[in-house]
């Protein structure tokens, strides 16, 4: 059985989708959260999450800018799907202060 690289940790560090070319960088002080950046700004955070419906794999939670400390907008099985959701639904913002 092979592991799908889209479900492996850590995500990134680079990803291209729908005309976007983003960098996925670890959140300072965390091993389970990554920030999604493009030259135009910050799209949000992808974090590890408990699996949905008892599935055994790690899942990824999506947090838009300013919503990092509330329950996630979406939980998906692949980090690529999480980043694609941020890019499709979000707008680049100023990066958070670290």
Buried (B, 14 or more C-beta within 10 A) or exposed (E): EEEEEBBEEBBBEEBEEEEBEBBBBBBEEEEBBBBBBEEEBBBBBBBBBEEEEEEEEBBBBBBBBEEBEEEBBBBBBBBBBBBBBBBEEBEBBEEBEE
